Amino acid sequence: MTKQQIRHKYRQIRTSILNPQEKSFEIYQKLIHLSEFINASRILSYYSTSKEPSTRKLNDHILSIGKELYLPFIHELKIGQVNLLEEMKQVAGEYFEPLEESNTNDFDLILVPGIAFDNQNNRLGGGLGWYDRFLKTVTGIKVGVCFKEQIYNETLPIEEMDVGMYMVVTD
């Protein structure tokens, strides 16, 4: 299958996932018990959309235990530190971003969404290459976050510009 065919198939799969909130909670539980999470003080997460595992509880937890939370801007290679999730600005539909840019690009842990991942920790994104370009500008342990239905059982077709993950966490 081509990247485009895999994207199409897995976008459909994402919209048909049953019990996404329960599955998101399972992912949350796994993430907060990872040694990489426990030892991290600076975490770059993402503000999830309705088609992705929810990061709301996770992002709240990061802030509540005194870790630094950073989120990317939408379609820009910029990052902002967030102290309250309520202070995010809505930029389009269900997309939110920080109010101010931060000059930080070094993190202990980076949580990454995707359309599909494989068992070799390769990631297939939305197709514009934005996240891959973005991930090349930051350092830290990169962890893919997805529902188990998003795991592609073969090796994803990858190119030189694609950025692999250290690990992938599912429900």
DSSP file (Angstrom, degrees, kcal/mol; ACC not computed):
  #  RESIDUE AA STRUCTURE BP1 BP2  ACC     N-H-->O    O-->H-N    N-H-->O    O-->H-N    TCO  KAPPA ALPHA  PHI   PSI    X-CA   Y-CA   Z-CA
    1    1 A M              0   0    0      0, 0.0     2,-0.1     0, 0.0     3,-0.0   0.000 360.0 360.0 360.0 146.9    0.0    0.0    0.0
    2    2 A T     >  -     0   0    0      1,-0.1     4,-2.5   154,-0.1     5,-0.2  -0.414 360.0-105.5 -82.8 166.1    1.1    3.6   -0.6
    3    3 A K  H  > S+     0   0    0      1,-0.2     4,-2.9     2,-0.2     5,-0.2   0.910 122.7  52.5 -56.3 -42.6    1.3    6.2    2.1
    4    4 A Q  H  > S+     0   0    0      1,-0.2     4,-2.3     2,-0.2    -1,-0.2   0.897 109.8  47.5 -63.2 -41.0   -1.9    7.8    0.7
    5    5 A Q  H  > S+     0   0    0      2,-0.2     4,-2.4     1,-0.2    -1,-0.2   0.901 113.2  48.3 -66.9 -41.2   -3.8    4.5    0.7
    6    6 A I  H  X S+     0   0    0     -4,-2.5     4,-2.9     2,-0.2     5,-0.3   0.926 111.3  50.9 -65.1 -44.4   -2.7    3.8    4.3
    7    7 A R  H  X S+     0   0    0     -4,-2.9     4,-2.3    -5,-0.2     5,-0.2   0.935 110.8  48.7 -56.9 -47.6   -3.7    7.3    5.4
    8    8 A H  H  X S+     0   0    0     -4,-2.3     4,-1.7     1,-0.2    -2,-0.2   0.939 114.1  45.5 -59.6 -48.3   -7.1    6.9    3.8
    9    9 A K  H  X S+     0   0    0     -4,-2.4     4,-2.0     1,-0.2    -2,-0.2   0.921 115.8  45.1 -62.0 -45.6   -7.7    3.6    5.5
   10   10 A Y  H  X S+     0   0    0     -4,-2.9     4,-2.3     2,-0.2    -1,-0.2   0.746 107.0  58.1 -78.7 -22.7   -6.4    4.6    8.9
   11   11 A R  H  X S+     0   0    0     -4,-2.3     4,-1.4    -5,-0.3    -1,-0.2   0.905 109.3  47.0 -66.2 -40.5   -8.4    7.9    8.9
   12   12 A Q  H  X S+     0   0    0     -4,-1.7     4,-0.8    -5,-0.2    -2,-0.2   0.911 110.7  51.8 -64.7 -42.0  -11.5    5.8    8.4
   13   13 A I  H >< S+     0   0    0     -4,-2.0     3,-1.2     1,-0.2     4,-0.3   0.923 105.9  55.1 -60.4 -44.1  -10.4    3.5   11.2
   14   14 A R  H >< S+     0   0    0     -4,-2.3     3,-0.9     1,-0.3    -1,-0.2   0.862 105.4  52.3 -59.1 -36.3   -9.9    6.5   13.6
   15   15 A T  H 3< S+     0   0    0     -4,-1.4    -1,-0.3     1,-0.2    -2,-0.2   0.671 109.9  49.4 -76.0 -14.3  -13.4    7.7   13.0
   16   16 A S  T << S+     0   0    0     -3,-1.2     2,-0.3    -4,-0.8    -1,-0.2   0.277  76.4 130.0-107.2  11.4  -14.9    4.3   13.9
   17   17 A I    <   -     0   0    0     -3,-0.9     2,-0.3    -4,-0.3    -3,-0.0  -0.492  51.8-137.2 -71.2 128.7  -13.1    3.6   17.1
   18   18 A L  S    S+     0   0    0     -2,-0.3     5,-0.1     1,-0.2    -2,-0.1  -0.615  76.9   7.3 -86.3 145.3  -15.4    2.6   19.9
   19   19 A N     >  +     0   0    0     -2,-0.3     4,-2.3     1,-0.1    -1,-0.2   0.899  68.7 171.3  55.4  50.6  -15.0    4.0   23.5
   20   20 A P  H  > S+     0   0    0      0, 0.0     4,-2.4     0, 0.0    34,-0.3   0.822  74.5  54.6 -62.5 -30.3  -12.3    6.5   22.6
   21   21 A Q  H  > S+     0   0    0      2,-0.2     4,-2.0     1,-0.2     5,-0.1   0.920 109.9  45.7 -69.5 -41.8  -12.5    8.1   26.1
   22   22 A E  H  > S+     0   0    0      2,-0.2     4,-1.8     1,-0.2    -1,-0.2   0.919 115.2  47.7 -63.7 -42.7  -12.0    4.8   27.9
   23   23 A K  H  X S+     0   0    0     -4,-2.3     4,-2.2     1,-0.2    -2,-0.2   0.882 109.4  53.6 -65.7 -38.5   -9.1    4.0   25.5
   24   24 A S  H  X S+     0   0    0     -4,-2.4     4,-2.6    -5,-0.2    -1,-0.2   0.883 106.7  52.3 -63.2 -37.8   -7.7    7.5   26.1
   25   25 A F  H  X S+     0   0    0     -4,-2.0     4,-2.6     2,-0.2    -1,-0.2   0.893 107.5  51.8 -66.1 -38.6   -7.7    6.9   29.8
   26   26 A E  H  X S+     0   0    0     -4,-1.8     4,-2.1     2,-0.2    -2,-0.2   0.916 111.3  47.3 -61.9 -42.3   -5.8    3.6   29.3
   27   27 A I  H  X S+     0   0    0     -4,-2.2     4,-2.8     2,-0.2    -2,-0.2   0.924 110.4  52.7 -64.2 -44.4   -3.2    5.5   27.3
   28   28 A Y  H  X S+     0   0    0     -4,-2.6     4,-2.5     1,-0.2    -2,-0.2   0.927 108.9  50.1 -55.1 -48.3   -3.0    8.2   30.0
   29   29 A Q  H  X S+     0   0    0     -4,-2.6     4,-0.8     1,-0.2    -1,-0.2   0.898 112.3  47.0 -60.3 -42.1   -2.4    5.5   32.6
   30   30 A K  H >< S+     0   0    0     -4,-2.1     3,-0.6     1,-0.2     4,-0.5   0.924 112.3  50.1 -65.4 -44.3    0.4    3.9   30.6
   31   31 A L  H >< S+     0   0    0     -4,-2.8     3,-1.4     1,-0.2     6,-0.3   0.924 107.5  51.4 -62.6 -46.1    2.0    7.2   29.8
   32   32 A I  H 3< S+     0   0    0     -4,-2.5    -1,-0.2     1,-0.3    -2,-0.2   0.669 109.9  51.5 -70.8 -13.2    2.1    8.6   33.4
   33   33 A H  T << S+     0   0    0     -4,-0.8    -1,-0.3    -3,-0.6    -2,-0.2   0.459  83.1 110.1 -99.6  -2.2    3.8    5.3   34.6
   34   34 A L  S <> S-     0   0    0     -3,-1.4     4,-2.7    -4,-0.5     3,-0.5  -0.502  71.7-134.1 -69.0 139.1    6.6    5.3   32.0
   35   35 A S  H  > S+     0   0    0      1,-0.2     4,-2.6     2,-0.2     5,-0.2   0.859 108.3  60.0 -61.5 -33.1   10.0    6.1   33.5
   36   36 A E  H  4 S+     0   0    0      2,-0.2     4,-0.3     1,-0.2    -1,-0.2   0.856 110.2  41.4 -62.6 -34.5   10.5    8.5   30.7
   37   37 A F  H >4 S+     0   0    0     -3,-0.5     3,-1.0    -6,-0.3    -2,-0.2   0.925 113.8  51.0 -76.0 -47.8    7.5   10.5   31.9
   38   38 A I  H 3< S+     0   0    0     -4,-2.7    -2,-0.2     1,-0.3    -3,-0.2   0.887 114.9  43.5 -58.3 -40.8    8.3   10.2   35.6
   39   39 A N  T 3< S+     0   0    0     -4,-2.6    -1,-0.3    -5,-0.2     2,-0.3   0.539  94.9 100.6 -83.9  -7.2   11.8   11.5   35.0
   40   40 A A    <   +     0   0    0     -3,-1.0     3,-0.1    -4,-0.3    -3,-0.0  -0.573  37.6 172.7 -82.7 139.6   10.8   14.2   32.6
   41   41 A S  S    S+     0   0    0      1,-0.3    27,-3.2    -2,-0.3     2,-0.6   0.628  75.2  48.5-111.2 -26.5   10.5   17.8   33.7
   42   42 A R  E    S-a   68   0A   0     25,-0.2    66,-2.2     2,-0.0    67,-1.5  -0.954  72.1-177.8-118.5 114.2    9.9   19.5   30.3
   43   43 A I  E     -ab  69 109A   0     25,-2.9    27,-2.5    -2,-0.6     2,-0.7  -0.944  18.9-157.9-120.2 126.8    7.3   17.8   28.2
   44   44 A L  E     +ab  70 110A   0     65,-2.8    67,-3.2    -2,-0.5    27,-0.2  -0.906  31.3 160.0 -98.1 113.1    6.2   18.7   24.7
   45   45 A S        -     0   0    0     25,-2.6     2,-0.3    -2,-0.7    10,-0.0  -0.208  30.6-119.9-111.5-157.8    2.7   17.3   24.3
   46   46 A Y        -     0   0    0     25,-0.2     2,-0.8    -2,-0.1    13,-0.1  -0.975  18.4-114.1-146.8 158.5   -0.1   18.2   21.9
   47   47 A Y        -     0   0    0     -2,-0.3    49,-0.2    49,-0.2     7,-0.1  -0.857  45.4-134.1 -95.4 107.3   -3.7   19.5   22.1
   48   48 A S        -     0   0    0     -2,-0.8     2,-0.2     1,-0.1     6,-0.1  -0.189  10.1-143.3 -69.8 151.4   -5.7   16.5   20.8
   49   49 A T    >   -     0   0    0      4,-0.1     3,-1.6    46,-0.0    -1,-0.1  -0.504  39.7 -92.4 -97.7 176.1   -8.6   16.7   18.3
   50   50 A S  T 3  S+     0   0    0      1,-0.3     4,-0.1    -2,-0.2    -2,-0.1   0.668 125.0  56.0 -66.7 -16.0  -11.7   14.5   18.6
   51   51 A K  T 3  S+     0   0    0      2,-0.1    -1,-0.3   -31,-0.0   -34,-0.1   0.481 101.5  68.5 -93.7  -3.0  -10.0   11.9   16.2
   52   52 A E  S <  S-     0   0    0     -3,-1.6    94,-0.1     1,-0.1     2,-0.1  -0.733 101.6 -81.6-112.0 159.6   -7.0   11.5   18.4
   53   53 A P        -     0   0    0      0, 0.0     2,-0.1     0, 0.0    -4,-0.1  -0.417  62.4-103.1 -55.5 133.2   -6.5    9.9   21.9
   54   54 A S        -     0   0    0    -34,-0.3     4,-0.2     1,-0.1   -26,-0.1  -0.391  37.4-178.0 -66.2 132.0   -7.5   12.7   24.3
   55   55 A T     >  +     0   0    0     -2,-0.1     4,-3.3     2,-0.1     5,-0.3   0.316  57.3  99.7-107.3   5.0   -4.6   14.5   25.9
   56   56 A R  H  > S+     0   0    0      1,-0.2     4,-2.5     2,-0.2     5,-0.2   0.951  87.1  41.0 -59.1 -52.7   -6.7   16.8   28.1
   57   57 A K  H  > S+     0   0    0      1,-0.2     4,-2.5     2,-0.2    -1,-0.2   0.903 117.1  50.2 -62.4 -41.4   -6.3   14.7   31.3
   58   58 A L  H  > S+     0   0    0     -4,-0.2     4,-2.6     2,-0.2    -2,-0.2   0.937 111.3  47.1 -62.8 -48.1   -2.7   14.1   30.6
   59   59 A N  H  X S+     0   0    0     -4,-3.3     4,-1.8     1,-0.2    -2,-0.2   0.892 112.5  50.1 -63.7 -39.4   -1.9   17.8   30.0
   60   60 A D  H  X S+     0   0    0     -4,-2.5     4,-2.5    -5,-0.3    -1,-0.2   0.920 111.2  49.9 -60.8 -43.4   -3.8   18.7   33.1
   61   61 A H  H  X S+     0   0    0     -4,-2.5     4,-1.7     2,-0.2     6,-0.2   0.907 106.0  55.4 -63.2 -43.1   -1.8   16.1   35.1
   62   62 A I  H  <>S+     0   0    0     -4,-2.6     5,-2.0     1,-0.2     3,-0.2   0.927 113.5  41.7 -55.1 -46.5    1.5   17.4   33.7
   63   63 A L  H ><5S+     0   0    0     -4,-1.8     3,-1.5     1,-0.2    -1,-0.2   0.893 110.3  57.0 -68.5 -40.1    0.7   20.9   35.0
   64   64 A S  H 3<5S+     0   0    0     -4,-2.5    -1,-0.2     1,-0.3    -2,-0.2   0.757 106.7  48.7 -67.6 -24.1   -0.7   19.6   38.3
   65   65 A I  T 3<5S-     0   0    0     -4,-1.7    -1,-0.3    -3,-0.2    -2,-0.2   0.269 120.7-104.6-100.8  12.5    2.5   17.8   39.3
   66   66 A G  T < 5S+     0   0    0     -3,-1.5     2,-0.2     1,-0.3    -3,-0.2   0.627  71.9 139.6  82.7  14.4    4.7   20.8   38.5
   67   67 A K      < -     0   0    0     -5,-2.0     2,-0.4    -6,-0.2    -1,-0.3  -0.568  59.1-105.6 -85.2 156.6    6.2   19.7   35.2
   68   68 A E  E     -a   42   0A   0    -27,-3.2   -25,-2.9    -2,-0.2     2,-0.5  -0.705  34.3-155.7 -83.4 129.6    6.6   22.2   32.4
   69   69 A L  E     -aC  43  82A   0     13,-0.6    13,-2.9    -2,-0.4     2,-0.4  -0.919  12.8-179.1-110.6 129.3    4.1   21.7   29.6
   70   70 A Y  E     -aC  44  81A   0    -27,-2.5   -25,-2.6    -2,-0.5    11,-0.2  -0.959   3.8-170.0-124.9 144.6    4.8   22.9   26.0
   71   71 A L  E     - C   0  80A   0      9,-2.5     9,-2.5    -2,-0.4   -25,-0.2  -0.972  22.9-114.6-132.8 148.2    2.4   22.7   23.0
   72   72 A P  E     - C   0  79A   0      0, 0.0     7,-0.2     0, 0.0     2,-0.2  -0.433  25.3-117.2 -79.4 155.7    3.1   23.3   19.3
   73   73 A F    >   -     0   0    0      5,-2.4     3,-0.8     3,-0.3     2,-0.5  -0.581  42.8 -96.4 -79.8 154.8    1.5   26.0   17.3
   74   74 A I  T 3  S-     0   0    0      1,-0.2     3,-0.1    -2,-0.2    -1,-0.1  -0.639  97.9 -12.5 -79.7 124.5   -0.7   24.8   14.4
   75   75 A H  T 3  S+     0   0    0     -2,-0.5     2,-0.3     1,-0.2    -1,-0.2   0.695 115.9  97.8  59.7  23.9    1.1   24.7   11.1
   76   76 A E  S <  S-     0   0    0     -3,-0.8     2,-1.8     2,-0.2    -3,-0.3  -0.987  80.8-123.1-134.5 146.8    4.1   26.7   12.4
   77   77 A L  S    S+     0   0    0     -2,-0.3     2,-0.3    -5,-0.1    -3,-0.1  -0.339  77.0 110.9 -85.5  57.2    7.4   25.4   13.6
   78   78 A K        -     0   0    0     -2,-1.8    -5,-2.4    -5,-0.2     2,-0.3  -0.905  50.2-156.1-131.5 158.2    6.9   27.1   17.0
   79   79 A I  E     -CD  72 102A   0     23,-0.6    23,-3.7    -2,-0.3     2,-0.4  -0.949   4.2-163.1-132.3 149.4    6.3   26.1   20.5
   80   80 A G  E     -C   71   0A   0     -9,-2.5    -9,-2.5    -2,-0.3     2,-0.3  -0.995  21.0-123.3-134.3 145.1    4.7   27.8   23.5
   81   81 A Q  E     -C   70   0A   0     -2,-0.4     2,-0.4   -11,-0.2    19,-0.3  -0.659  27.1-154.1 -82.2 141.3    4.8   27.0   27.2
   82   82 A V  E     +C   69   0A   0    -13,-2.9   -13,-0.6    -2,-0.3     3,-0.1  -0.966  24.9 171.4-121.1 129.9    1.3   26.6   28.7
   83   83 A N  S    S+     0   0    0     -2,-0.4     2,-0.4     1,-0.4    -1,-0.1   0.681  80.3  22.8-105.1 -27.1    0.5   27.2   32.4
   84   84 A L    >   -     0   0    0      1,-0.1     3,-1.7   -21,-0.0    -1,-0.4  -0.986  64.9-146.9-139.2 128.5   -3.3   26.9   32.2
   85   85 A L  G >  S+     0   0    0     -2,-0.4     3,-1.4     1,-0.3    -1,-0.1   0.786  99.3  66.6 -65.9 -24.6   -5.1   25.0   29.4
   86   86 A E  G 3  S+     0   0    0      1,-0.3    -1,-0.3    -3,-0.1     0, 0.0   0.657  90.3  66.4 -69.0 -14.0   -7.9   27.5   29.6
   87   87 A E  G <  S+     0   0    0     -3,-1.7    -1,-0.3     2,-0.1    -2,-0.2   0.250  75.9 113.8 -92.3  13.5   -5.5   30.1   28.3
   88   88 A M    <   -     0   0    0     -3,-1.4     2,-0.4    10,-0.1    11,-0.0  -0.490  63.2-130.7 -78.3 153.3   -5.2   28.5   24.9
   89   89 A K  E     -G   97   0B   0      8,-2.9     8,-2.2    -2,-0.1     2,-0.5  -0.905  13.2-126.5-109.3 138.5   -6.5   30.3   21.9
   90   90 A Q  E     +G   96   0B   0     -2,-0.4     6,-0.3     6,-0.2     3,-0.1  -0.671  30.7 172.3 -80.2 126.7   -8.8   28.6   19.3
   91   91 A V  E     -     0   0B   0      4,-2.6     2,-0.2    -2,-0.5     5,-0.2   0.694  64.8  -7.9-110.2 -25.3   -7.3   29.1   15.9
   92   92 A A  E >  S-G   95   0B   0      3,-1.3     3,-3.3     1,-0.1    -1,-0.3  -0.793 107.3 -45.2-172.1 127.7   -9.6   26.9   13.7
   93   93 A G  T 3  S-     0   0    0      1,-0.3    -1,-0.1    -2,-0.2     0, 0.0  -0.204 126.6 -12.8  50.2-118.6  -12.3   24.4   14.4
   94   94 A E  T 3  S+     0   0    0     -3,-0.1     2,-0.5    -4,-0.1    -1,-0.3   0.102 109.4 114.2-101.1  22.0  -11.1   22.2   17.3
   95   95 A Y  E <   +G   92   0B   0     -3,-3.3    -4,-2.6   -46,-0.1    -3,-1.3  -0.815  40.1 177.8 -98.1 130.5   -7.5   23.4   17.0
   96   96 A F  E     -G   90   0B   0     -2,-0.5    -6,-0.2    -6,-0.3   -49,-0.2  -0.914   4.0-175.3-126.8 153.5   -6.0   25.4   19.9
   97   97 A E  E     -G   89   0B   0     -8,-2.2    -8,-2.9    -2,-0.3   -24,-0.1  -0.963  33.8 -83.4-144.9 163.3   -2.5   26.8   20.4
   98   98 A P        -     0   0    0      0, 0.0   -10,-0.1     0, 0.0   -16,-0.1  -0.131  32.7-126.0 -61.9 161.8   -0.5   28.6   23.1
   99   99 A L  S    S+     0   0    0    -18,-0.2     2,-0.3   -12,-0.2   -17,-0.1   0.848  88.8  30.0 -77.6 -35.4   -0.8   32.3   23.5
  100  100 A E  S    S-     0   0    0    -19,-0.3   -19,-0.2     0, 0.0     2,-0.2  -0.938  79.6-115.6-131.4 149.7    2.9   33.1   23.3
  101  101 A E        -     0   0    0     -2,-0.3     2,-0.3   -21,-0.2   -21,-0.3  -0.509  23.8-153.6 -78.6 147.1    5.9   31.5   21.6
  102  102 A S  B     -D   79   0A   0    -23,-3.7   -23,-0.6    -2,-0.2   -32,-0.0  -0.914  16.5-138.8-117.7 148.9    8.8   30.0   23.6
  103  103 A N        +     0   0    0     -2,-0.3     2,-0.2   -25,-0.1   -23,-0.1   0.327  65.4 121.4 -87.3   8.7   12.3   29.8   22.4
  104  104 A T        +     0   0    0    -25,-0.1    -2,-0.1     1,-0.1   -25,-0.1  -0.486  22.5 156.6 -76.3 137.8   12.7   26.3   23.9
  105  105 A N        +     0   0    0     -2,-0.2    34,-2.5     1,-0.1     2,-0.5   0.235  51.9  87.5-139.8  12.6   13.5   23.4   21.7
  106  106 A D  E     + e   0 139A   0     32,-0.2     2,-0.3    34,-0.0    34,-0.2  -0.964  52.7 167.0-118.7 118.0   15.0   20.9   24.2
  107  107 A F  E     -     0   0A   0     32,-2.9   -64,-0.2    -2,-0.5    34,-0.2  -0.872  40.7-140.5-129.1 158.3   12.6   18.6   26.0
  108  108 A D  E    S+     0   0A   0    -66,-2.2    33,-1.3     1,-0.3     2,-0.3   0.817  94.3  16.5 -82.1 -34.5   12.8   15.5   28.1
  109  109 A L  E     -be  43 141A   0    -67,-1.5   -65,-2.8    31,-0.2     2,-0.5  -1.000  62.1-165.7-144.6 136.6    9.8   13.9   26.5
  110  110 A I  E     -be  44 142A   0     31,-3.2    33,-3.3    -2,-0.3     2,-0.5  -0.982  10.2-155.4-126.8 118.5    7.9   14.7   23.3
  111  111 A L  E     - e   0 143A   0    -67,-3.2    33,-0.2    -2,-0.5    31,-0.1  -0.822  16.0-167.6 -97.4 130.1    4.4   13.1   22.7
  112  112 A V  E     - e   0 144A   0     31,-2.8    33,-2.6    -2,-0.5     2,-0.1  -0.964  11.0-152.0-128.7 125.2    3.5   12.8   19.1
  113  113 A P        +     0   0    0      0, 0.0     2,-0.3     0, 0.0    33,-0.1  -0.373  23.1 168.8 -81.7 170.8    0.1   12.0   17.4
  114  114 A G        -     0   0    0     31,-0.4    11,-0.2     1,-0.1     3,-0.1  -0.979  46.6-116.8-169.9 168.5   -0.2   10.3   14.1
  115  115 A I  S    S-     0   0    0      9,-2.5     2,-0.3     1,-0.3    10,-0.2   0.877  98.3  -7.5 -79.2 -42.3   -2.5    8.6   11.6
  116  116 A A  E     -H  124   0C   0      8,-1.6     8,-3.1    -3,-0.1    -1,-0.3  -0.987  58.7-165.3-152.5 155.2   -0.8    5.3   11.9
  117  117 A F  E     -Hi 123 151C   0     33,-2.0    35,-3.6    -2,-0.3     2,-0.2  -0.922  13.9-143.5-133.7 159.6    2.4    3.7   13.5
  118  118 A D  E >   - i   0 152C   0      4,-1.6     3,-1.6    -2,-0.3    35,-0.1  -0.669  34.8 -95.2-118.2-179.8    4.0    0.4   12.9
  119  119 A N  T 3  S+     0   0    0     33,-0.6    36,-0.1    35,-0.3    49,-0.1   0.533 121.8  61.0 -74.7  -5.2    5.8   -2.1   15.1
  120  120 A Q  T 3  S-     0   0    0      2,-0.1    -1,-0.3    47,-0.0    45,-0.1   0.199 120.3-107.8-100.3  13.0    9.2   -0.5   14.3
  121  121 A N    <   +     0   0    0     -3,-1.6    44,-3.0     1,-0.2     2,-0.2   0.717  69.0 149.7  67.5  24.0    8.0    2.8   15.8
  122  122 A N        -     0   0    0     42,-0.2    -4,-1.6    46,-0.0     2,-0.4  -0.591  34.6-143.5 -80.7 152.2    7.7    4.5   12.4
  123  123 A R  E     -H  117   0C   0     40,-0.3     2,-0.5    -2,-0.2    -6,-0.2  -0.936  12.4-159.4-122.8 140.0    5.0    7.2   12.1
  124  124 A L  E     -H  116   0C   0     -8,-3.1    -9,-2.5    -2,-0.4    -8,-1.6  -0.976  22.4-173.4-116.0 117.0    2.6    8.1    9.3
  125  125 A G        -     0   0    0     -2,-0.5   -11,-0.1   -11,-0.2  -118,-0.0  -0.042  45.1 -68.8 -95.2-161.1    1.3   11.6    9.7
  126  126 A G  S    S-     0   0    0      1,-0.1   -12,-0.0   -11,-0.0    -2,-0.0   0.590  71.0-105.5 -73.0 -12.6   -1.3   13.7    7.9
  127  127 A G  S    S+     0   0    0   -120,-0.0    -1,-0.1     0, 0.0  -123,-0.0   0.351  99.2  92.5 109.8  -6.9    0.7   14.0    4.7
  128  128 A L  S    S-     0   0    0      0, 0.0     0, 0.0     0, 0.0     0, 0.0   0.590  85.5-129.1 -94.4 -10.8    1.9   17.6    4.8
  129  129 A G     >  +     0   0    0      3,-0.0     4,-2.4     4,-0.0     5,-0.2   0.519  69.0 128.1  78.5   4.4    5.2   16.8    6.5
  130  130 A W  H  > S+     0   0    0      1,-0.2     4,-2.8     2,-0.2     5,-0.2   0.946  71.5  44.7 -61.0 -51.4    4.6   19.5    9.1
  131  131 A Y  H  > S+     0   0    0      1,-0.2     4,-3.3     2,-0.2    -1,-0.2   0.891 113.1  51.6 -64.0 -38.5    5.2   17.3   12.2
  132  132 A D  H  > S+     0   0    0      2,-0.2     4,-1.2     1,-0.2    -1,-0.2   0.931 112.5  45.2 -63.8 -44.6    8.3   15.7   10.7
  133  133 A R  H  < S+     0   0    0     -4,-2.4     4,-0.3     1,-0.2     3,-0.3   0.922 115.6  49.0 -61.9 -42.5    9.8   19.1    9.9
  134  134 A F  H >< S+     0   0    0     -4,-2.8     3,-2.0    -5,-0.2     4,-0.4   0.926 106.9  54.1 -61.9 -47.1    8.8   20.2   13.4
  135  135 A L  H >< S+     0   0    0     -4,-3.3     3,-0.7     1,-0.3    -1,-0.2   0.746 100.5  61.4 -64.0 -23.5   10.3   17.2   15.1
  136  136 A K  T 3< S+     0   0    0     -4,-1.2    -1,-0.3    -3,-0.3    -2,-0.2   0.612 100.4  55.8 -76.8 -10.7   13.7   17.8   13.4
  137  137 A T  T <  S+     0   0    0     -3,-2.0     2,-0.3    -4,-0.3    -1,-0.2   0.485 105.0  58.9 -97.4  -4.4   13.8   21.2   15.2
  138  138 A V    <   -     0   0    0     -3,-0.7     2,-0.4    -4,-0.4   -32,-0.2  -0.878  67.7-144.0-125.6 156.0   13.4   19.8   18.8
  139  139 A T  E     +e  106   0A   0    -34,-2.5   -32,-2.9    -2,-0.3     2,-0.2  -0.910  46.5  86.2-118.6 149.8   15.3   17.3   20.9
  140  140 A G  E    S-     0   0A   0     -2,-0.4     2,-0.5   -34,-0.2   -31,-0.2  -0.778  82.2 -51.1 147.7 170.5   14.0   14.8   23.4
  141  141 A I  E     -e  109   0A   0    -33,-1.3   -31,-3.2    -2,-0.2     2,-0.6  -0.635  56.0-144.8 -74.9 119.5   12.6   11.3   23.6
  142  142 A K  E     -e  110   0A   0     -2,-0.5    24,-3.3   -33,-0.2    25,-1.1  -0.781  18.6-175.7 -95.1 121.7    9.8   11.0   21.0
  143  143 A V  E     -ef 111 167A   0    -33,-3.3   -31,-2.8    -2,-0.6    25,-0.2  -0.967  17.4-140.2-122.2 119.2    6.8    8.9   21.9
  144  144 A G  E     -ef 112 168A   0     23,-2.6    25,-3.0    -2,-0.5     2,-0.4  -0.511  14.9-157.7 -74.3 144.9    4.0    8.1   19.5
  145  145 A V  E     + f   0 169A   0    -33,-2.6   -31,-0.4    23,-0.2     2,-0.3  -0.988  30.4 128.0-128.6 122.2    0.5    8.2   21.0
  146  146 A C        -     0   0    0     23,-2.0    25,-0.3    -2,-0.4     2,-0.2  -0.980  57.6 -87.1-160.8 168.7   -2.4    6.3   19.3
  147  147 A F    >   -     0   0    0     -2,-0.3     3,-2.4    23,-0.2     4,-0.1  -0.563  45.3-113.7 -78.0 151.3   -5.2    3.9   19.6
  148  148 A K  G >  S+     0   0    0      1,-0.3     3,-1.5    -2,-0.2    -1,-0.1   0.774 115.6  67.1 -61.3 -24.2   -4.2    0.2   19.1
  149  149 A E  G 3  S+     0   0    0      1,-0.3    -1,-0.3  -136,-0.1  -135,-0.1   0.657  90.9  65.3 -67.8 -14.1   -6.3    0.2   16.0
  150  150 A Q  G <  S+     0   0    0     -3,-2.4   -33,-2.0  -137,-0.1     2,-0.6   0.371  74.1 109.6 -89.9   3.9   -3.9    2.7   14.5
  151  151 A I  E <   -i  117   0C   0     -3,-1.5     2,-0.5   -35,-0.2   -33,-0.2  -0.735  62.8-145.7 -85.1 120.4   -1.0    0.2   14.5
  152  152 A Y  E     -i  118   0C   0    -35,-3.6   -33,-0.6    -2,-0.6     4,-0.2  -0.743   6.0-145.2 -85.4 126.0   -0.2   -0.9   10.9
  153  153 A N  S    S+     0   0    0     -2,-0.5     2,-0.2   -35,-0.1    -1,-0.1   0.517  79.0  53.3 -79.5  -4.3    0.9   -4.5   11.0
  154  154 A E  S    S-     0   0    0      1,-0.0     2,-0.5   -35,-0.0   -35,-0.3  -0.604 106.3 -76.6-112.1-179.9    3.5   -4.2    8.2
  155  155 A T        -     0   0    0     -2,-0.2    -2,-0.1   -37,-0.1     3,-0.0  -0.683  50.2-123.6 -79.5 127.7    6.4   -1.8    7.9
  156  156 A L        -     0   0    0     -2,-0.5     2,-0.5    -4,-0.2  -154,-0.1  -0.386  29.2-103.1 -65.4 145.2    5.2    1.7    6.9
  157  157 A P        -     0   0    0      0, 0.0     2,-0.3     0, 0.0    -1,-0.1  -0.611  50.8-170.6 -68.6 121.7    6.7    3.1    3.8
  158  158 A I        -     0   0    0     -2,-0.5     2,-0.3     4,-0.0   -34,-0.1  -0.840  13.7-160.3-119.3 155.2    9.2    5.7    5.1
  159  159 A E    >   -     0   0    0     -2,-0.3     3,-1.5     1,-0.0     0, 0.0  -0.770  40.3 -94.9-124.8 170.8   11.3    8.3    3.5
  160  160 A E  T 3  S+     0   0    0      1,-0.3    -1,-0.0    -2,-0.3    -2,-0.0   0.818 122.2  55.1 -57.4 -33.5   14.4   10.2    4.6
  161  161 A M  T 3  S+     0   0    0      2,-0.1    -1,-0.3   -25,-0.0     2,-0.1   0.656  85.3 103.7 -77.5 -15.0   12.4   13.1    6.0
  162  162 A D    <   -     0   0    0     -3,-1.5     2,-0.5     1,-0.1   -38,-0.1  -0.439  63.8-143.2 -72.8 140.2   10.3   10.9    8.2
  163  163 A V        -     0   0    0     -2,-0.1   -40,-0.3   -40,-0.1     2,-0.1  -0.908  12.9-144.3-107.4 124.0   11.1   10.9   11.9
  164  164 A G        -     0   0    0     -2,-0.5     2,-0.3   -42,-0.1   -42,-0.2  -0.378  14.3-120.3 -82.7 164.0   10.8    7.7   13.9
  165  165 A M        -     0   0    0    -44,-3.0   -22,-0.2     1,-0.1     3,-0.1  -0.685   7.6-135.1-102.0 155.1    9.7    7.3   17.5
  166  166 A Y  S    S-     0   0    0    -24,-3.3     2,-0.3     1,-0.3   -23,-0.2   0.866  90.3 -20.2 -70.4 -39.0   11.5    5.9   20.5
  167  167 A M  E     -f  143   0A   0    -25,-1.1   -23,-2.6   -46,-0.1     2,-0.4  -0.963  61.3-128.6-159.5 166.9    8.4    4.0   21.4
  168  168 A V  E     -f  144   0A   0     -2,-0.3     2,-0.5   -25,-0.2   -23,-0.2  -0.996  17.0-154.7-127.1 132.7    4.6    4.0   20.7
  169  169 A V  E     +f  145   0A   0    -25,-3.0   -23,-2.0    -2,-0.4     2,-0.2  -0.925  21.2 165.9-110.1 127.3    2.0    3.9   23.5
  170  170 A T              0   0    0     -2,-0.5   -23,-0.2   -25,-0.2  -140,-0.1  -0.707 360.0 360.0-125.9 178.7   -1.5    2.6   22.8
  171  171 A D              0   0    0    -25,-0.3   -24,-0.1    -2,-0.2  -147,-0.0   0.448 360.0 360.0 -77.4 360.0   -4.5    1.4   24.9
